[in-house]
């Protein structure tokens, strides 16, 4: 019963807030949906203690869902250690976001609808992480896509919010198309969608190949790459990343919930859940590694020059997700989930902290119009500082540090232990760590330190957020400080196999965790490289924005082409517009104006039908209802017929006799 309560309490909250909000008022919707989420979060921590630390795997049947031919799907909840970790992440972050939203959305006239959307999103995400088959996972997958569309476009009167919501929806559909085709392929091969049955059948079709463009590709590789397309879209990986920064148009709590801790991590969860499938395809793992590594680097370069406080954090999210996928591709699945777990706390903390700054600055988001805010909002500054320390991985190697120090550095160490060609993954992630430190401290310095660049009236009126918005920051700050230290031994330490049990599969040749620990023990400088990258990035940020504030302008002037390249996000939006949007828009306009307007309407409604209507309108005028009009028409008709026969060679009398016969 406890497992069902965790999943369905958010759905109950969504129904109450959505359908009964007008009767229980906005305040009632806030209180009920938030209380139900907090109960769900408390139960999730209990489940983690039971399932994770007692090494249990529980399946809770809900009922028969779909039966069509050979396809038979049962709706059931799969509760193992991986599920328990995701339950804690989703419900904890969602509950504090609900609480934070009570203060942040105060005054909005549609708060009941907002809280209904938040709870609906949480339910869909819980459905995804508790799925026991691919169809149930796809149901939750599409559910979070729908909920994210509704939340990003919540302020639907803003054209930019509507455009961002549609962009997120369309880009995700591209990835989801690949995911759906991959699911079809799995069913065609195994005749089932249930995880355990699919995993058991993997060795049977491991050698099968399929011809694609005259190349023989293993079926397993083809299916894994199609499934990974879905992960790329949902988790904003390179090529399908363009929706994530624009999604910041939604309310800040939405950014913290969807784009920091839950929806964007669905792709990582999916790859880890399907690890038996990916472990059988080395080519797929190589692709995952490359895409994740390049995404980490690419997003970090763009984050260096962004000026919107939320966009900086958004590109940081994109980069950190790249770290997680790089770990998955290397086979270090538990390390990826560890970073997912810690990242949820400090990234949600940074987003909600940014929301507190925006609240204090009367909805100003441009960091160029901030500065010197630390004395005005001291608590928010402290919370943002903790989040930055955790994100950049501040800590002393072989000693102690913040949450990101344990998880992010472990990914970099695993990259070294994997011995990729020229150690390109290791060095790329180290470079990304340097840039992460630079743009994170750049955000802190530009927002809270130095001389203020804000309008005098706005700066004087800047004030701390209400308590209801600060309590969630305290909770997340505790996670950003302690989660890495407390859970490191269970997630990636010597007890990790006992902790994960059968929730994560590792192939017989996968010894990456052992090799990672050996590399750290035998080659000390490996564990010190992330520390050096973190420290040097922070020093350069201090030099540029505190010590010599003129350096940014000089650097921009000297490296202007590179600066514009990064500022315009490598011109991917423009490239996609030129390759996809403009041709589709031209085709649509052609079909509209030529195909529909000239051909179809011209020949149909505006052509034949219009001429028939014209003739009918003319003829119908004869039907006047007066007898003398009809008699006159008859006389005219007789005269016309007689005249016709008079001027022809037909003998009227002979014709008449023939007709009489």
C-alpha positions in Angstrom: 0.0 0.0 0.0 2.9 2.4 0.8 4.3 2.0 -2.8 0.9 2.8 -4.3 0.5 5.8 -2.0 3.9 7.3 -3.2 2.8 7.1 -6.8 -0.9 8.0 -6.6 -0.9 10.8 -3.9 0.5 13.3 -6.4 -2.2 12.3 -8.9 -4.8 12.8 -6.2 -3.3 16.3 -5.5 -3.4 17.1 -9.2 -7.1 16.1 -9.5 -8.1 18.1 -6.4 -6.2 21.2 -7.4 -7.3 20.9 -11.0 -11.0 20.0 -10.7 -11.9 21.4 -7.3 -9.6 24.5 -7.2 -12.5 26.9 -7.7 -14.3 25.4 -4.7 -11.4 25.0 -2.2 -9.7 28.3 -3.3 -6.1 28.7 -4.4 -4.9 28.5 -0.8 -6.6 25.2 -0.4 -5.1 23.8 -3.6 -1.6 24.9 -2.5 -1.9 23.3 0.9 -3.5 20.0 -0.2 -1.1 19.3 -3.1 2.0 20.3 -1.1 0.9 18.2 1.9 0.3 15.1 -0.3 3.7 15.5 -1.9 5.4 15.8 1.4 3.8 12.6 2.5 5.0 10.9 -0.7 8.5 12.2 -0.1 8.6 10.9 3.5 7.4 7.5 2.3 10.1 7.5 -0.4 12.9 7.9 2.1 11.4 4.9 4.1 11.4 2.9 0.9 15.0 3.7 0.2 15.9 2.5 3.7 13.9 -0.7 3.2 14.7 -1.6 -0.4 18.2 -0.1 -0.8 19.8 -1.0 2.5 18.0 -4.3 2.8 18.7 -5.3 -0.8 15.1 -6.0 -1.7 13.3 -6.0 -5.1 9.5 -5.7 -4.8 6.9 -5.8 -7.6 3.5 -4.4 -6.9 0.7 -5.4 -9.4 -1.9 -2.8 -10.2 -3.9 -4.7 -12.8 -4.1 -5.9 -16.4 -3.5 -3.0 -18.7 -3.4 -3.9 -22.4 -4.2 -7.1 -24.2 -4.0 -7.1 -28.0 -3.0 -10.2 -29.9 0.5 -11.2 -28.7 0.8 -8.0 -26.7 -0.2 -8.3 -23.1 1.0 -5.7 -20.7 0.3 -5.6 -16.9 0.5 -2.4 -15.0 2.8 -3.0 -12.0 5.3 -1.1 -9.9 8.9 -2.2 -9.9 10.6 -1.2 -6.7 14.3 -1.8 -6.4 17.3 0.3 -5.3 17.4 2.3 -8.5 13.7 3.0 -8.3 14.0 3.9 -4.6 16.8 6.4 -5.4 14.7 8.0 -8.1 11.6 8.1 -5.8 13.6 10.1 -3.3 15.0 12.5 -5.9 11.6 13.1 -7.6 9.4 13.5 -4.5 11.9 15.4 -2.4 12.6 18.0 -5.0 9.0 18.2 -6.0 7.8 18.7 -2.4 10.2 21.6 -1.8 9.3 23.1 -5.1 5.6 22.9 -4.2 6.4 24.7 -0.9 8.6 27.3 -2.6 5.9 28.0 -5.2 3.5 29.0 -2.5 5.6 32.1 -2.0 6.9 32.6 -5.5 3.5 32.3 -7.2 1.7 34.4 -4.6 -0.6 36.8 -6.4 -0.9 34.7 -9.5 -4.6 34.3 -10.4 -4.1 30.7 -11.7 -2.3 29.1 -8.8 -4.7 26.2 -8.6 -3.9 25.3 -12.2 -0.2 25.7 -11.6 -0.2 23.3 -8.6 -2.3 20.9 -10.6 0.3 20.9 -13.3 3.2 20.4 -10.8 1.5 17.4 -9.2 0.6 15.9 -12.6 4.2 16.2 -13.7 5.3 14.5 -10.5 2.9 11.6 -11.0 4.0 11.1 -14.6 7.7 11.0 -13.5 6.9 8.5 -10.7 5.1 6.4 -13.3 8.3 6.5 -15.4 10.7 5.5 -12.6 8.4 2.7 -11.2 7.7 1.1 -14.6 8.2 -2.6 -14.9 7.9 -2.7 -18.7 8.7 -0.5 -21.7 5.2 0.6 -22.5 4.6 1.8 -18.9 7.9 3.7 -19.1 6.8 5.2 -22.4 3.5 6.3 -20.8 5.3 8.1 -18.0 7.8 9.4 -20.6 5.1 11.1 -22.6 3.3 12.2 -19.5 6.3 14.3 -18.3 6.5 15.7 -21.9 2.9 16.8 -21.7 3.3 18.3 -18.2 6.5 20.1 -19.2 4.6 21.6 -22.1 1.9 22.9 -19.8 4.3 24.2 -17.2 6.7 25.9 -19.6 3.8 27.6 -21.3 2.0 28.3 -18.1 2.1 32.1 -18.7 0.5 31.6 -22.1 -0.1 35.3 -22.7 3.7 35.7 -23.2 4.5 34.8 -26.8 8.0 33.8 -25.7 6.6 31.3 -23.2 4.3 29.8 -25.9 7.2 29.5 -28.4 9.4 27.9 -25.7 6.7 25.3 -24.8 6.1 24.4 -28.5 9.9 24.2 -29.1 10.3 21.8 -26.2 7.4 19.7 -27.3 8.5 19.4 -30.9 12.2 18.7 -30.1 11.2 16.0 -27.6 8.9 14.4 -30.2 12.0 13.9 -32.4 13.7 11.9 -29.7 10.6 10.1 -28.7 10.0 8.9 -32.2 13.3 7.0 -32.0 12.4 5.7 -28.6 9.1 4.4 -29.9 10.7 2.7 -32.9 13.2 1.1 -30.5 10.3 -0.3 -28.4 8.7 -1.7 -31.5 11.9 -3.4 -32.4 12.3 -5.0 -29.0 8.7 -6.3 -29.1 9.3 -7.7 -32.6 12.4 -9.6 -31.4 11.3 -10.8 -28.0 7.4 -10.7 -28.2 7.4 -9.0 -24.8 7.9 -5.6 -23.2 8.5 -6.7 -19.6 12.0 -5.8 -18.5 13.0 -9.1 -17.0 11.9 -11.1 -20.0 13.6 -8.6 -22.4 16.9 -8.8 -20.5 16.8 -12.6 -20.4 16.3 -12.7 -24.2 19.2 -10.3 -25.0 21.8 -13.1 -25.5 19.5 -14.8 -28.0 19.5 -12.0 -30.5 22.9 -10.7 -29.8 24.3 -11.9 -33.1 21.5 -10.9 -35.4 22.2 -8.2 -37.9 20.1 -5.8 -40.1 21.2 -4.2 -43.3 21.1 -0.4 -43.3 22.4 1.5 -46.4 24.4 -1.6 -47.4 26.0 -1.9 -43.9 25.3 -4.8 -41.6 24.5 -3.5 -38.2 23.8 -5.6 -35.1 20.1 -5.5 -34.1 21.0 -4.7 -30.5 23.1 -1.7 -31.6 20.3 -0.4 -33.8 17.7 -0.7 -31.0 20.0 0.8 -28.4 20.8 3.8 -30.7 17.1 4.4 -31.3 16.3 4.2 -27.6 19.2 6.6 -26.9 17.6 9.1 -29.3 14.8 9.4 -26.8 17.3 9.9 -24.0 19.0 12.6 -26.0 15.8 14.5 -26.5 14.5 14.2 -22.9 17.9 14.9 -21.3 18.9 17.7 -23.8 22.0 16.2 -25.2 23.9 17.6 -28.1 21.8 18.1 -31.3 18.6 17.8 -29.3 19.6 20.3 -26.7 18.1 23.5 -28.1 14.8 23.3 -26.1 16.3 23.4 -22.6 17.6 27.0 -22.4 14.4 28.4 -23.9 12.4 26.4 -21.4 13.5 29.0 -18.8 10.6 31.1 -20.0 8.4 29.2 -17.5 8.1 30.2 -13.8 11.4 29.5 -11.9 9.9 26.7 -9.8 9.3 24.9 -13.1 12.9 25.2 -14.0 14.0 23.7 -10.7 11.5 20.8 -10.9 11.7 19.8 -14.6 15.0 21.0 -15.8 17.2 20.4 -12.8 16.2 17.3 -11.0 13.5 15.2 -12.7 12.5 15.3 -16.3 16.0 15.9 -17.8 17.4 13.0 -15.7 14.8 10.6 -17.2 17.2 9.8 -20.1 20.0 8.9 -17.7 17.6 6.7 -15.6 16.4 5.0 -18.8 19.9 4.1 -20.0 20.8 2.7 -16.5 17.6 0.7 -16.3 18.3 -0.8 -19.7 21.9 -1.4 -18.9 21.6 -5.1 -19.8 20.7 -4.1 -23.3 23.4 -1.4 -23.6 26.1 -3.7 -22.1 25.5 -6.0 -25.0 26.3 -3.3 -27.6 29.8 -1.7 -27.2 29.2 0.5 -30.2 26.1 2.0 -28.5 28.1 2.7 -25.3 30.8 4.4 -27.4 28.2 6.7 -28.9 26.7 7.4 -25.5 30.2 8.3 -24.2 31.0 10.6 -27.1 27.6 12.4 -27.0 27.8 12.9 -23.3 31.4 14.1 -23.3 30.8 16.5 -26.2 27.6 17.8 -24.5 29.5 18.5 -21.3 32.1 20.5 -23.2 29.7 22.3 -25.6 27.2 23.4 -22.9 30.0 24.7 -20.7 31.4 26.9 -23.5 28.0 28.5 -24.0 27.5 28.9 -20.2 30.7 31.0 -20.1 29.1 34.0 -21.8 25.4 33.9 -21.0 24.0 36.9 -19.1 20.6 35.6 -18.0 21.0 34.1 -14.6 18.6 31.2 -15.3 20.2 30.5 -18.7 23.6 30.1 -17.1 22.2 27.5 -14.7 20.3 25.9 -17.6 23.4 25.3 -19.6 25.1 24.1 -16.5 22.3 21.5 -16.3 22.9 20.5 -19.9 26.7 20.1 -19.2 26.2 18.1 -16.0 23.8 15.7 -17.8 26.7 15.2 -20.3 28.8 14.1 -17.4 26.2 11.5 -16.4 25.9 10.1 -19.9 29.6 9.9 -20.3 29.7 7.8 -17.1 26.9 5.6 -18.5 28.8 5.1 -21.8 31.9 4.1 -19.8 29.9 1.5 -17.9 30.0 3.4 -14.6 26.3 3.3 -14.2 26.3 3.7 -10.4 28.6 6.7 -10.7 26.1 8.3 -13.1 23.2 7.7 -10.7 25.3 9.1 -7.9 25.9 12.3 -9.8 22.2 12.4 -10.7 21.3 12.1 -7.0 23.7 14.8 -5.7 23.0 17.1 -8.7 19.3 17.1 -7.9 20.0 18.9 -4.6 22.5 21.5 -5.6 21.0 22.3 -9.0 17.5 22.7 -7.6 19.1 24.9 -4.9 20.7 27.1 -7.6 17.5 27.5 -9.6 15.4 28.3 -6.5 18.1 30.7 -5.3 18.0 32.4 -8.7 14.3 32.6 -8.3 14.8 34.4 -4.9 17.2 36.8 -6.6 14.7 37.5 -9.4 12.0 38.0 -6.8 14.2 40.5 -5.0 15.0 42.3 -8.2 11.4 42.7 -9.4 11.7 40.0 -12.1 15.0 41.2 -13.5 17.1 38.3 -14.8 20.0 40.0 -16.6 23.1 39.7 -14.4 24.5 42.8 -16.1 21.8 44.7 -14.2 22.7 43.3 -10.8 25.8 43.3 -8.6 26.3 44.2 -4.9 23.3 42.2 -3.8 25.0 40.2 -1.0 24.3 42.7 1.8 20.6 43.1 0.7 19.8 39.3 0.5 22.3 37.7 2.7 20.4 34.4 3.1 19.9 33.9 -0.6 23.6 34.7 -1.2 24.6 32.0 1.4 22.4 29.4 -0.3 23.6 30.3 -3.8 27.2 30.1 -2.5 26.6 26.6 -1.1 25.0 25.5 -4.4 28.0 26.8 -6.3 30.5 25.1 -4.0 28.6 21.8 -4.6 28.4 22.3 -8.4 32.0 23.2 -8.9 33.1 20.2 -6.7 34.9 22.1 -3.9 36.7 19.6 -1.6 40.1 18.2 -0.7 41.0 15.0 -2.5 41.0 11.9 -0.3 39.5 14.0 2.5 36.1 15.8 2.4 34.0 18.1 0.2 30.6 19.1 -1.0 28.3 16.8 -2.9 29.6 17.5 -6.4 33.1 16.8 -5.2 32.3 13.2 -4.7 30.1 12.5 -7.7 31.5 14.7 -10.5 35.1 13.9 -9.6 34.3 10.2 -9.6 33.1 10.5 -13.2 36.3 12.2 -14.2 38.3 9.5 -12.4 36.3 6.8 -14.2 37.0 8.5 -17.5 40.8 8.2 -16.8 40.4 4.5 -15.8 38.5 3.7 -19.0 41.7 4.4 -21.1 39.9 6.0 -24.0 42.1 7.0 -27.0 44.4 9.8 -25.9 42.3 9.9 -22.7 40.1 12.4 -24.6 37.1 11.8 -22.3 39.2 12.5 -19.2 40.8 15.7 -20.5 37.5 17.0 -22.1 35.7 16.5 -18.8 38.6 18.2 -16.9 38.3 21.2 -19.3 34.6 21.2 -18.7 35.2 21.3 -15.0 37.4 24.3 -15.4 34.7 26.1 -17.4 32.0 25.0 -14.9 33.9 26.6 -12.1 34.5 29.8 -14.1 30.9 30.4 -15.1 29.5 29.4 -11.7 31.7 31.9 -9.9 31.1 34.4 -12.6 27.4 34.2 -11.7 28.1 34.7 -8.0 30.4 37.7 -8.6 28.2 39.4 -11.2 25.1 39.0 -9.1 26.2 39.5 -5.5 29.6 41.3 -5.5 31.2 44.4 -6.8 29.5 47.7 -7.5 25.8 47.4 -8.2 24.6 48.0 -11.8 21.0 47.9 -10.9 18.5 50.7 -11.1 18.8 52.7 -7.8 15.1 52.3 -7.0 15.2 48.5 -7.6 18.4 48.1 -5.7 17.1 50.0 -2.6 13.9 48.0 -2.6 15.7 44.6 -3.0 14.7 42.4 0.0 14.9 38.9 1.2 12.3 36.3 0.2 9.6 35.2 2.6 10.2 32.3 4.9 8.1 29.9 2.8 10.6 30.4 0.0 13.7 30.1 2.2 12.8 26.8 4.0 13.1 24.8 0.7 16.6 26.4 0.2 17.7 25.2 3.6 16.5 21.7 2.9 18.3 21.6 -0.5 21.4 23.2 1.0 21.6 20.3 3.5 21.5 17.9 0.6 24.1 19.8 -1.4 26.5 19.6 1.6 25.8 16.1 3.0 24.4 13.9 0.3 27.8 13.1 -1.3 29.6 12.3 1.9 26.7 10.2 3.4 26.0 8.1 0.3 29.4 7.8 -1.4 30.2 4.4 0.1 26.8 3.0 -0.9 26.7 4.4 -4.4 30.3 4.0 -5.6 32.3 2.7 -2.6 33.3 -0.8 -1.6 29.7 -1.6 -0.7 28.2 -0.5 -4.0 27.4 -4.0 -5.3 25.6 -4.9 -2.2 23.7 -1.7 -2.3 22.6 -1.9 -5.9 22.0 -5.6 -6.0 20.4 -6.5 -9.3 19.1 -3.0 -10.0 22.1 -2.2 -12.1 23.6 -4.7 -14.5 27.3 -4.8 -15.3 28.8 -7.1 -17.9 31.3 -9.7 -17.2 34.1 -7.5 -18.6 32.9 -4.3 -16.9 35.3 -3.6 -14.0 35.3 0.2 -14.3 34.5 0.9 -10.7 37.4 -1.3 -9.4 39.7 0.3 -12.0 38.6 3.8 -11.0 39.5 3.1 -7.4 42.8 1.6 -8.5 43.7 4.6 -10.7 43.1 6.9 -7.8 45.2 4.8 -5.5 48.1 4.3 -7.9 48.1 7.6 -9.7 47.4 10.4 -7.2 47.4 13.3 -9.7 44.3 11.9 -11.3 42.2 12.8 -8.3 43.9 16.2 -8.1 43.2 17.3 -11.6 39.5 18.1 -11.0 40.6 20.1 -7.9 43.1 22.1 -10.0 40.5 22.7 -12.7 38.0 23.9 -10.0 40.5 26.2 -8.3 41.9 27.7 -11.5 38.4 28.4 -12.8 37.4 30.2 -9.6 40.6 32.2 -9.7 40.1 33.3 -13.3 36.5 34.3 -12.4 37.7 36.4 -9.5 40.4 38.0 -11.7 37.9 38.9 -14.4 35.0 40.1 -12.3 36.4 41.4 -9.0 40.1 42.2 -9.3 40.3 43.6 -12.9 36.6 44.3 -14.0 37.9 45.7 -17.4 39.2 42.3 -18.5 35.9 40.9 -19.8 35.5 43.8 -22.2 39.1 43.5 -23.4 38.7 39.7 -23.9 35.5 40.2 -25.9 37.2 42.7 -28.1 40.2 40.5 -28.7 38.3 37.2 -29.2 35.1 38.7 -30.6 34.3 36.0 -33.2 34.8 33.3 -30.6 32.7 35.2 -28.1 29.8 35.7 -30.6 30.1 32.0 -31.5 29.6 31.0 -27.8 27.0 33.8 -27.2 24.9 32.6 -30.0 25.1 29.0 -28.8 27.2 27.8 -31.7 24.5 29.1 -34.0 22.5 25.9 -33.7 19.2 27.7 -33.6 20.1 29.5 -36.8 21.4 26.4 -38.4 18.2 24.4 -37.5 16.1 27.3 -38.7 17.9 27.3 -42.1 17.9 23.5 -42.5 14.5 22.6 -41.1 12.2 25.5 -40.2 12.6 27.6 -43.4 12.1 24.7 -45.8 9.1 23.4 -43.8 7.7 26.9 -43.7 8.2 27.3 -47.4 6.6 23.9 -48.1 3.6 24.8 -45.9 3.2 28.2 -47.6 3.4 26.5 -51.0 0.8 23.9 -50.1 -1.4 26.6 -48.6 -1.2 29.2 -51.4 -0.7 27.0 -54.5 -1.9 23.6 -53.5 -4.9 24.6 -51.4 -5.6 28.1 -52.6 -5.1 27.9 -56.4 -5.5 24.2 -57.3 -8.0 22.8 -54.8 -10.0 26.0 -54.1 -9.5 27.3 -57.7 -10.9 24.1 -59.3 -13.3 23.3 -56.6 -15.1 25.8 -54.4 -13.9 28.9 -56.3 -14.1 27.2 -59.8 -16.7 24.7 -60.8 -18.9 25.1 -57.7 -18.8 28.9 -58.0 -19.8 28.8 -61.7 -22.7 26.4 -60.9 -23.8 28.7 -58.2 -23.7 31.7 -60.5 -25.9 30.0 -63.1 -28.2 28.8 -60.4 -28.6 32.3 -59.0 -29.4 33.6 -62.5 -31.9 30.9 -63.4 -33.6 31.0 -60.0 -34.6 34.7 -60.7 -37.0 33.3 -63.3 -39.0 31.6 -60.6 -41.0 34.7 -59.7 -44.4 33.0 -58.9 -46.4 35.1 -61.4 -48.4 33.1 -64.1 -47.9 35.7 -66.8 -44.2 35.4 -66.4 -44.3 31.7 -66.9 -46.7 32.2 -69.9 -44.3 34.7 -71.4 -41.4 32.3 -71.0 -43.4 29.5 -72.7 -44.2 31.8 -75.6 -40.6 32.7 -76.0 -39.7 29.1 -75.9 -42.2 28.2 -78.6 -40.9 31.1 -80.7 -37.3 29.9 -80.3 -38.1 26.3 -81.3 -40.2 27.4 -84.3 -37.5 29.7 -85.5 -34.9 27.0 -85.1 -36.8 24.5 -87.3 -37.6 27.2 -89.8 -34.0 27.7 -90.6 -33.2 24.0 -90.7 -33.9 21.4 -93.4 -36.2 19.4 -91.1 -39.8 18.9 -92.4 -41.9 19.9 -89.4 -45.0 18.2 -90.8 -43.2 14.9 -91.4 -41.6 15.2 -87.9 -45.0 15.7 -86.4 -46.5 12.7 -88.2 -43.7 10.5 -87.1 -44.1 11.6 -83.5 -47.9 11.0 -83.7 -47.2 7.4 -84.8 
